[in-house]
Amino acid sequence: MDLHIKKFITFFYTFFNRASKKRGLRALKYHSITDSKSPNDLWTLNKDFFKEHLEYIKGTKRRVYSLEEIEKDLPADGIVITFDDGYEDNLIVAAPILYEFEMPFSIFIITDYVKKSNNYLNEVLLKELSNNPLVSIGSHSKSHAKLTNCSLGEVKREIRDSKSYLEDLLGERVTAFSYPHGKFNSLVKNEVLEAGYSLAFTSHYDINQIDQDKLALNTNEIWNSDNLFCFIKKMKGDWDWLKFRNL
């Protein structure tokens, strides 16, 4: 869907939805953060926009939670900051800014990519990140396959092998999963549970209430076009109409 159409829908959704806005845990899904002023990729955000996002969050005084904090109980309100895929710039560009704001965050790793490309975190950098108390490492599967299209054996390998690899490498439990492409079904979710994960994030766009299924957590995608104005509208729920894409 074209960005201009999305903004048009957002304008009317904002107008008609003011009375029904709810508080909840809003999980922000970033991917890559870059020095480039005009990134072409939808999932690559300029670092100046990113810093403005964090400044806004700090100004709202809403608490930013770590994955470990929400593992037991979901809070009635708050924010979770996540990154999918495991890009190298998560450490080089994004992490220093998050450290400056003292905000916890999580990175979901595609484990086959750790040795695949210079654009992704390698084992040394991944260990460096995991040693920081503000950082949680989760799995984003082994190869980023669409799990809903895979056989049961492939689903098991994607979910379990990535977990084992990360736990062996980092020497710590990995209990959070981000569904590749945001897609899952009952079979996939059951395999995530059986593998020992206690949190799993989808691409369904919404907030999370305290009774939300913790293996089907909603997220809010962040795009390269999300300047401060757009980000504030997302934080206020004006883009929550995107949840209807998944119905």
ROROSE-561682 format. One line per 8 residues: their letters; for each residue x, y, z of N, C-alpha, C. Coordinates in nm, 2 decimals. Layout:
REM ROROSE-561682
A> X/Y/Z/X/Y/Z/X/Y/Z | ...
REM end
This chain:
REM ROROSE-561682
MDLHIKKF> 0.08/-0.12/0.00/0.00/0.00/0.00/0.09/0.12/0.00 | 0.06/0.22/-0.08/0.13/0.34/-0.10/0.13/0.42/0.04 | 0.24/0.49/0.07/0.25/0.56/0.19/0.15/0.67/0.20 | 0.12/0.74/0.09/0.03/0.85/0.09/-0.12/0.80/0.13 | -0.15/0.68/0.08/-0.28/0.62/0.11/-0.28/0.59/0.26 | -0.17/0.53/0.31/-0.16/0.50/0.45/-0.19/0.62/0.54 | -0.12/0.73/0.50/-0.14/0.86/0.58/-0.28/0.91/0.57 | -0.34/0.89/0.45/-0.48/0.93/0.43/-0.57/0.86/0.53
ITFFYTFF> -0.55/0.72/0.53/-0.63/0.64/0.62/-0.61/0.68/0.77 | -0.48/0.71/0.80/-0.45/0.74/0.94/-0.52/0.87/0.98 | -0.53/0.97/0.89/-0.60/1.09/0.92/-0.74/1.07/0.97 | -0.81/0.99/0.89/-0.95/0.96/0.93/-0.96/0.87/1.05 | -0.87/0.77/1.06/-0.87/0.69/1.18/-0.85/0.77/1.31 | -0.76/0.86/1.30/-0.73/0.95/1.41/-0.86/1.03/1.45 | -0.93/1.08/1.36/-1.05/1.16/1.38/-1.16/1.08/1.45 | -1.18/0.96/1.39/-1.29/0.87/1.44/-1.26/0.79/1.56
NRASKKRG> -1.13/0.77/1.59/-1.09/0.68/1.70/-1.05/0.74/1.83 | -1.06/0.87/1.84/-1.01/0.94/1.96/-1.07/0.89/2.09 | -1.19/0.85/2.09/-1.26/0.81/2.21/-1.23/0.67/2.26 | -1.17/0.59/2.16/-1.15/0.45/2.20/-1.00/0.41/2.22 | -0.92/0.51/2.23/-0.77/0.48/2.24/-0.75/0.42/2.38 | -0.66/0.32/2.38/-0.63/0.25/2.50/-0.48/0.25/2.53 | -0.45/0.23/2.66/-0.31/0.22/2.70/-0.27/0.07/2.70 | -0.15/0.05/2.68/-0.10/-0.09/2.68/0.05/-0.09/2.66
LRALKYHS> 0.10/-0.21/2.64/0.24/-0.23/2.61/0.26/-0.22/2.46 | 0.34/-0.12/2.42/0.36/-0.10/2.28/0.50/-0.15/2.24 | 0.51/-0.25/2.16/0.64/-0.31/2.12/0.68/-0.25/1.99 | 0.79/-0.18/1.98/0.84/-0.11/1.86/0.93/-0.20/1.79 | 0.91/-0.22/1.66/0.99/-0.32/1.58/1.07/-0.24/1.48 | 1.20/-0.22/1.51/1.30/-0.16/1.42/1.37/-0.27/1.35 | 1.45/-0.23/1.25/1.54/-0.33/1.18/1.68/-0.27/1.17 | 1.71/-0.19/1.07/1.84/-0.13/1.05/1.84/0.02/1.08
ITDSKSPN> 1.95/0.07/1.14/1.96/0.21/1.17/2.09/0.26/1.10 | 2.08/0.37/1.02/2.19/0.41/0.94/2.23/0.55/0.95 | 2.35/0.59/0.91/2.39/0.73/0.90/2.34/0.80/0.78 | 2.29/0.72/0.69/2.24/0.78/0.56/2.12/0.87/0.59 | 2.11/0.99/0.53/2.01/1.08/0.55/1.88/1.04/0.48 | 1.89/0.96/0.37/1.77/0.92/0.30/1.78/0.78/0.26 | 1.76/0.69/0.36/1.77/0.54/0.32/1.65/0.50/0.23 | 1.69/0.42/0.13/1.58/0.38/0.03/1.50/0.26/0.08
DLWTLNKD> 1.56/0.18/0.17/1.49/0.06/0.22/1.39/0.09/0.32 | 1.27/0.04/0.31/1.16/0.06/0.40/1.20/0.04/0.55 | 1.29/-0.06/0.57/1.32/-0.11/0.70/1.45/-0.05/0.76 | 1.50/0.05/0.69/1.63/0.12/0.73/1.59/0.26/0.77 | 1.62/0.30/0.90/1.58/0.43/0.95/1.71/0.51/0.97 | 1.70/0.64/0.94/1.80/0.74/0.97/1.83/0.75/1.12 | 1.95/0.76/1.16/1.98/0.76/1.30/1.93/0.88/1.37 | 1.92/1.00/1.30/1.87/1.12/1.36/1.72/1.10/1.39
FFKEHLEY> 1.65/1.04/1.31/1.51/1.01/1.34/1.50/0.92/1.46 | 1.59/0.82/1.46/1.59/0.72/1.57/1.62/0.79/1.71 | 1.71/0.88/1.71/1.74/0.95/1.83/1.62/1.04/1.87 | 1.55/1.10/1.78/1.43/1.18/1.81/1.33/1.09/1.87 | 1.31/0.97/1.82/1.22/0.87/1.88/1.25/0.85/2.02 | 1.37/0.83/2.05/1.41/0.80/2.19/1.39/0.92/2.28 | 1.42/1.04/2.23/1.40/1.16/2.31/1.25/1.18/2.34 | 1.17/1.15/2.24/1.03/1.16/2.26/0.98/1.06/2.37
IKGTKRRV> 1.03/0.94/2.36/0.99/0.83/2.46/1.03/0.88/2.60 | 1.15/0.93/2.61/1.20/0.98/2.74/1.12/1.09/2.79 | 1.07/1.18/2.71/0.99/1.29/2.75/0.85/1.25/2.80 | 0.80/1.14/2.74/0.67/1.09/2.79/0.67/1.02/2.93 | 0.80/0.99/2.97/0.82/0.92/3.10/0.76/0.78/3.11 | 0.72/0.73/2.99/0.67/0.59/2.99/0.79/0.50/3.00 | 0.77/0.39/3.08/0.88/0.30/3.11/0.91/0.21/2.99 | 1.04/0.19/2.96/1.09/0.10/2.86/1.13/-0.03/2.93
YSLEEIEK> 1.07/-0.14/2.89/1.09/-0.27/2.96/1.19/-0.35/2.88 | 1.26/-0.43/2.96/1.34/-0.54/2.90/1.25/-0.66/2.88 | 1.30/-0.76/2.79/1.22/-0.88/2.77/1.21/-0.96/2.90 | 1.32/-0.96/2.98/1.31/-1.03/3.11/1.20/-0.98/3.20 | 1.18/-0.85/3.19/1.08/-0.79/3.28/0.94/-0.82/3.24 | 0.91/-0.84/3.11/0.78/-0.87/3.07/0.75/-1.02/3.06 | 0.86/-1.10/3.08/0.85/-1.25/3.06/0.74/-1.31/3.16 | 0.74/-1.25/3.28/0.65/-1.31/3.38/0.51/-1.25/3.37
DLPADGIV> 0.50/-1.12/3.37/0.37/-1.05/3.35/0.38/-0.93/3.26 | 0.28/-0.91/3.18/0.28/-0.80/3.09/0.23/-0.67/3.17 | 0.30/-0.56/3.16/0.26/-0.44/3.23/0.13/-0.38/3.16 | 0.06/-0.30/3.24/-0.06/-0.23/3.18/-0.02/-0.12/3.09 | 0.10/-0.07/3.09/0.14/0.03/3.00/0.30/0.03/2.99 | 0.35/0.07/2.88/0.49/0.08/2.86/0.54/0.05/2.72 | 0.67/0.04/2.70/0.73/0.02/2.57/0.83/-0.08/2.57 | 0.84/-0.16/2.46/0.95/-0.25/2.44/1.02/-0.21/2.31
ITFDDGYE> 1.15/-0.21/2.30/1.22/-0.17/2.18/1.29/-0.30/2.13 | 1.26/-0.33/2.01/1.31/-0.45/1.95/1.37/-0.42/1.81 | 1.46/-0.51/1.77/1.52/-0.51/1.63/1.52/-0.65/1.58 | 1.47/-0.66/1.45/1.47/-0.79/1.38/1.59/-0.80/1.29 | 1.64/-0.92/1.28/1.73/-0.97/1.18/1.88/-0.97/1.23 | 1.92/-0.87/1.31/2.06/-0.88/1.36/2.16/-0.81/1.27 | 2.13/-0.69/1.23/2.22/-0.61/1.15/2.34/-0.56/1.23 | 2.45/-0.55/1.17/2.57/-0.50/1.23/2.55/-0.36/1.29
DNLIVAAP> 2.47/-0.28/1.22/2.45/-0.14/1.26/2.37/-0.13/1.39 | 2.31/-0.24/1.43/2.24/-0.23/1.56/2.34/-0.21/1.67 | 2.46/-0.26/1.66/2.57/-0.24/1.75/2.64/-0.11/1.73 | 2.67/-0.08/1.60/2.76/0.03/1.57/2.69/0.16/1.58 | 2.56/0.17/1.53/2.49/0.29/1.52/2.38/0.31/1.63 | 2.30/0.20/1.65/2.18/0.21/1.74/2.22/0.20/1.88 | 2.30/0.10/1.92/2.34/0.07/2.06/2.39/0.19/2.13 | 2.49/0.26/2.08/2.54/0.38/2.15/2.44/0.48/2.19
ILYEFEMP> 2.34/0.50/2.10/2.23/0.59/2.13/2.14/0.54/2.24 | 2.11/0.41/2.24/2.03/0.35/2.34/2.10/0.35/2.47 | 2.23/0.32/2.47/2.31/0.32/2.60/2.30/0.46/2.66 | 2.31/0.56/2.57/2.31/0.70/2.62/2.18/0.73/2.69 | 2.07/0.68/2.64/1.94/0.70/2.71/1.91/0.59/2.81 | 2.00/0.50/2.83/1.98/0.39/2.93/1.85/0.31/2.91 | 1.82/0.28/2.79/1.70/0.21/2.75/1.73/0.07/2.71 | 1.67/-0.03/2.78/1.69/-0.17/2.74/1.63/-0.20/2.60
FSIFIITD> 1.69/-0.29/2.53/1.64/-0.33/2.40/1.67/-0.47/2.37 | 1.61/-0.53/2.27/1.63/-0.67/2.23/1.66/-0.68/2.08 | 1.74/-0.77/2.04/1.78/-0.80/1.90/1.75/-0.94/1.87 | 1.67/-0.97/1.77/1.63/-1.10/1.72/1.72/-1.14/1.60 | 1.79/-1.25/1.62/1.90/-1.29/1.53/1.85/-1.40/1.43 | 1.88/-1.38/1.31/1.87/-1.49/1.21/2.00/-1.56/1.21 | 2.01/-1.68/1.27/2.14/-1.74/1.30/2.22/-1.78/1.18 | 2.16/-1.82/1.07/2.23/-1.85/0.95/2.31/-1.72/0.89
YVKKSNNY> 2.26/-1.61/0.93/2.32/-1.48/0.88/2.44/-1.44/0.96 | 2.46/-1.50/1.07/2.57/-1.45/1.16/2.71/-1.46/1.08 | 2.72/-1.57/1.00/2.85/-1.59/0.93/2.83/-1.56/0.78 | 2.71/-1.50/0.74/2.68/-1.49/0.60/2.72/-1.36/0.53 | 2.72/-1.25/0.60/2.74/-1.12/0.54/2.80/-1.02/0.63 | 2.87/-0.93/0.58/2.93/-0.82/0.66/2.82/-0.73/0.71 | 2.70/-0.73/0.66/2.60/-0.64/0.70/2.53/-0.69/0.83 | 2.56/-0.81/0.88/2.50/-0.87/1.00/2.61/-0.89/1.11
LNEVLLKE> 2.56/-0.90/1.23/2.65/-0.92/1.34/2.72/-1.06/1.33 | 2.85/-1.06/1.35/2.92/-1.18/1.36/2.92/-1.23/1.50 | 2.99/-1.34/1.52/2.99/-1.40/1.66/3.05/-1.31/1.76 | 3.16/-1.25/1.72/3.24/-1.16/1.82/3.15/-1.04/1.86 | 3.09/-0.98/1.76/3.00/-0.86/1.79/2.88/-0.90/1.86 | 2.82/-1.02/1.83/2.70/-1.06/1.90/2.73/-1.09/2.05 | 2.85/-1.14/2.08/2.89/-1.16/2.22/2.91/-1.03/2.29 | 2.97/-0.93/2.22/2.99/-0.80/2.28/2.85/-0.74/2.32
LSNNPLVS> 2.76/-0.75/2.23/2.62/-0.70/2.26/2.56/-0.77/2.38 | 2.57/-0.90/2.38/2.50/-0.97/2.48/2.56/-0.95/2.62 | 2.68/-0.90/2.63/2.74/-0.88/2.75/2.69/-0.75/2.82 | 2.62/-0.66/2.74/2.57/-0.54/2.80/2.44/-0.57/2.87 | 2.42/-0.53/3.00/2.30/-0.56/3.07/2.17/-0.50/3.01 | 2.18/-0.40/2.92/2.06/-0.34/2.86/2.01/-0.42/2.74 | 2.09/-0.52/2.70/2.06/-0.60/2.58/2.01/-0.74/2.60 | 1.90/-0.77/2.53/1.85/-0.91/2.53/1.86/-0.96/2.39
IGSHSKSH> 1.90/-1.09/2.38/1.92/-1.15/2.25/1.81/-1.26/2.24 | 1.74/-1.25/2.12/1.63/-1.35/2.09/1.66/-1.41/1.96 | 1.58/-1.51/1.92/1.59/-1.58/1.79/1.49/-1.53/1.69 | 1.53/-1.52/1.57/1.45/-1.48/1.46/1.45/-1.59/1.35 | 1.47/-1.71/1.40/1.48/-1.84/1.33/1.62/-1.86/1.27 | 1.63/-1.98/1.21/1.76/-2.02/1.15/1.79/-1.95/1.02 | 1.69/-1.95/0.93/1.71/-1.89/0.79/1.61/-1.79/0.75 | 1.52/-1.75/0.84/1.42/-1.65/0.80/1.32/-1.71/0.70
AKLTNCSL> 1.29/-1.84/0.71/1.19/-1.90/0.63/1.05/-1.86/0.67 | 0.96/-1.86/0.58/0.82/-1.85/0.62/0.77/-1.98/0.68 | 0.76/-1.98/0.82/0.73/-2.10/0.89/0.60/-2.16/0.86 | 0.50/-2.08/0.82/0.37/-2.13/0.79/0.37/-2.21/0.66 | 0.48/-2.20/0.58/0.49/-2.27/0.45/0.58/-2.39/0.47 | 0.63/-2.41/0.59/0.73/-2.52/0.61/0.67/-2.65/0.66 | 0.74/-2.76/0.64/0.70/-2.89/0.70/0.72/-2.88/0.85 | 0.67/-2.98/0.92/0.69/-2.98/1.06/0.83/-2.99/1.10
GEVKREIR> 0.91/-3.08/1.02/1.05/-3.10/1.05/1.13/-2.97/1.03 | 1.09/-2.90/0.92/1.16/-2.77/0.89/1.13/-2.67/1.00 | 1.00/-2.66/1.05/0.97/-2.57/1.15/1.05/-2.60/1.28 | 1.06/-2.72/1.32/1.13/-2.76/1.43/1.28/-2.71/1.42 | 1.34/-2.74/1.31/1.48/-2.70/1.29/1.50/-2.55/1.30 | 1.41/-2.48/1.23/1.42/-2.33/1.23/1.41/-2.27/1.37 | 1.32/-2.33/1.45/1.29/-2.28/1.58/1.40/-2.33/1.69 | 1.43/-2.45/1.68/1.51/-2.51/1.78/1.66/-2.49/1.76
DSKSYLED> 1.70/-2.51/1.63/1.84/-2.50/1.60/1.90/-2.36/1.63 | 1.81/-2.26/1.60/1.86/-2.12/1.62/1.87/-2.09/1.77 | 1.78/-2.15/1.85/1.79/-2.13/1.99/1.91/-2.20/2.05 | 1.94/-2.32/2.01/2.06/-2.39/2.06/2.19/-2.32/2.02 | 2.19/-2.27/1.89/2.31/-2.20/1.85/2.34/-2.08/1.94 | 2.24/-2.00/1.96/2.26/-1.88/2.04/2.29/-1.91/2.18 | 2.23/-2.01/2.24/2.26/-2.04/2.38/2.40/-2.09/2.39 | 2.44/-2.18/2.30/2.58/-2.23/2.30/2.68/-2.11/2.28
LLGERVTA> 2.65/-2.02/2.19/2.74/-1.91/2.16/2.75/-1.81/2.28 | 2.64/-1.78/2.34/2.63/-1.67/2.44/2.64/-1.72/2.58 | 2.61/-1.85/2.60/2.62/-1.91/2.73/2.51/-1.85/2.82 | 2.39/-1.83/2.76/2.27/-1.78/2.84/2.15/-1.83/2.77 | 2.04/-1.84/2.85/1.91/-1.88/2.80/1.85/-1.78/2.70 | 1.80/-1.84/2.59/1.73/-1.76/2.49/1.58/-1.80/2.50 | 1.49/-1.70/2.54/1.35/-1.74/2.57/1.26/-1.65/2.49 | 1.31/-1.57/2.39/1.22/-1.49/2.31/1.24/-1.52/2.17
FSYPHGKF> 1.13/-1.51/2.09/1.13/-1.54/1.95/1.06/-1.44/1.87 | 1.10/-1.41/1.75/1.03/-1.32/1.66/1.00/-1.40/1.54 | 0.87/-1.41/1.51/0.83/-1.49/1.39/0.88/-1.43/1.26 | 0.95/-1.51/1.18/1.00/-1.45/1.05/0.88/-1.41/0.97 | 0.89/-1.29/0.91/0.79/-1.23/0.83/0.66/-1.20/0.91 | 0.67/-1.22/1.05/0.56/-1.20/1.14/0.45/-1.30/1.13 | 0.47/-1.41/1.05/0.37/-1.51/1.03/0.38/-1.63/1.12 | 0.26/-1.68/1.17/0.26/-1.80/1.25/0.12/-1.86/1.24
NSLVKNEV> 0.11/-1.98/1.28/-0.02/-2.05/1.30/-0.01/-2.13/1.42 | -0.12/-2.21/1.45/-0.12/-2.28/1.58/-0.01/-2.39/1.58 | 0.03/-2.45/1.47/0.14/-2.54/1.47/0.27/-2.48/1.51 | 0.30/-2.36/1.44/0.42/-2.29/1.46/0.43/-2.24/1.61 | 0.32/-2.19/1.66/0.32/-2.14/1.79/0.34/-2.25/1.90 | 0.28/-2.36/1.87/0.30/-2.48/1.96/0.45/-2.52/1.96 | 0.51/-2.52/1.84/0.65/-2.56/1.84/0.74/-2.46/1.91 | 0.71/-2.33/1.91/0.78/-2.23/1.98/0.77/-2.25/2.13
LEAGYSLA> 0.65/-2.29/2.17/0.63/-2.32/2.31/0.70/-2.45/2.35 | 0.70/-2.55/2.27/0.77/-2.68/2.30/0.92/-2.66/2.31 | 0.97/-2.56/2.23/1.11/-2.54/2.22/1.16/-2.47/2.35 | 1.07/-2.41/2.43/1.11/-2.35/2.55/1.11/-2.20/2.55 | 1.05/-2.14/2.45/1.04/-1.99/2.45/0.92/-1.95/2.53 | 0.93/-1.83/2.59/0.82/-1.78/2.67/0.76/-1.65/2.62 | 0.83/-1.59/2.52/0.78/-1.47/2.45/0.79/-1.49/2.30 | 0.70/-1.44/2.22/0.71/-1.45/2.08/0.64/-1.33/2.02
FTSHYDIN> 0.70/-1.26/1.92/0.65/-1.14/1.86/0.60/-1.16/1.72 | 0.49/-1.11/1.69/0.43/-1.12/1.55/0.45/-0.99/1.48 | 0.39/-0.97/1.36/0.39/-0.84/1.29/0.25/-0.78/1.30 | 0.16/-0.84/1.38/0.03/-0.78/1.40/0.04/-0.65/1.47 | -0.02/-0.55/1.41/0.00/-0.41/1.45/-0.10/-0.37/1.56 | -0.06/-0.36/1.68/-0.15/-0.32/1.79/-0.07/-0.31/1.92 | -0.14/-0.26/2.02/-0.08/-0.26/2.16/-0.11/-0.40/2.22 | -0.05/-0.42/2.34/-0.07/-0.54/2.41/-0.13/-0.51/2.54
QIDQDKLA> -0.25/-0.57/2.57/-0.31/-0.56/2.70/-0.25/-0.67/2.79 | -0.28/-0.66/2.92/-0.21/-0.75/3.02/-0.25/-0.89/3.00 | -0.36/-0.92/2.93/-0.41/-1.06/2.90/-0.37/-1.11/2.76 | -0.28/-1.03/2.69/-0.24/-1.07/2.56/-0.16/-1.21/2.57 | -0.18/-1.29/2.47/-0.11/-1.42/2.46/0.04/-1.38/2.44 | 0.13/-1.43/2.53/0.27/-1.39/2.52/0.35/-1.46/2.41 | 0.28/-1.55/2.35/0.34/-1.61/2.23/0.28/-1.56/2.10 | 0.21/-1.45/2.11/0.15/-1.38/2.00/0.14/-1.23/2.03
LNTNEIWN> 0.26/-1.17/2.06/0.26/-1.03/2.10/0.26/-0.94/1.98 | 0.18/-0.84/1.99/0.17/-0.74/1.88/0.29/-0.65/1.88 | 0.32/-0.60/1.76/0.43/-0.50/1.74/0.39/-0.39/1.66 | 0.47/-0.28/1.66/0.45/-0.16/1.58/0.57/-0.15/1.49 | 0.55/-0.17/1.36/0.66/-0.16/1.26/0.70/-0.01/1.25 | 0.84/0.01/1.25/0.89/0.14/1.22/0.95/0.14/1.08 | 0.92/0.25/1.00/0.96/0.25/0.86/1.06/0.37/0.84 | 1.13/0.37/0.73/1.22/0.48/0.70/1.16/0.61/0.69
SDNLFCFI> 1.03/0.62/0.67/0.96/0.75/0.66/0.91/0.80/0.80 | 0.94/0.73/0.90/0.89/0.77/1.03/0.97/0.88/1.10 | 0.95/1.00/1.06/1.01/1.12/1.13/0.94/1.13/1.26 | 0.97/1.24/1.33/0.92/1.25/1.47/0.77/1.27/1.47 | 0.71/1.34/1.37/0.57/1.36/1.36/0.50/1.23/1.34 | 0.55/1.15/1.25/0.48/1.01/1.22/0.50/0.92/1.34 | 0.62/0.93/1.41/0.64/0.84/1.52/0.55/0.87/1.64 | 0.53/1.00/1.66/0.43/1.04/1.77/0.29/0.99/1.74
KKMKGDWD> 0.25/1.00/1.62/0.12/0.95/1.58/0.11/0.79/1.60 | 0.22/0.72/1.57/0.22/0.58/1.60/0.21/0.55/1.75 | 0.29/0.63/1.82/0.29/0.61/1.97/0.15/0.64/2.03 | 0.08/0.73/1.97/-0.05/0.77/2.02/-0.17/0.67/1.97 | -0.13/0.58/1.89/-0.23/0.49/1.84/-0.30/0.52/1.71 | -0.26/0.63/1.65/-0.32/0.68/1.52/-0.30/0.58/1.40 | -0.20/0.50/1.41/-0.17/0.40/1.31/-0.22/0.26/1.34 | -0.29/0.25/1.45/-0.33/0.12/1.49/-0.44/0.06/1.40
WLKFRNL> -0.49/0.13/1.30/-0.58/0.07/1.20/-0.51/-0.04/1.12 | -0.37/-0.03/1.13/-0.30/-0.14/1.05/-0.32/-0.28/1.10 | -0.38/-0.29/1.22/-0.41/-0.42/1.27/-0.52/-0.49/1.19 | -0.59/-0.42/1.11/-0.70/-0.48/1.03/-0.64/-0.54/0.90 | -0.51/-0.51/0.87/-0.45/-0.58/0.76/-0.44/-0.73/0.78 | -0.43/-0.77/0.90/-0.40/-0.91/0.93/-0.53/-0.99/0.95 | -0.65/-0.93/0.94/-0.77/-1.00/0.96/-0.81/-1.08/0.84
REM end
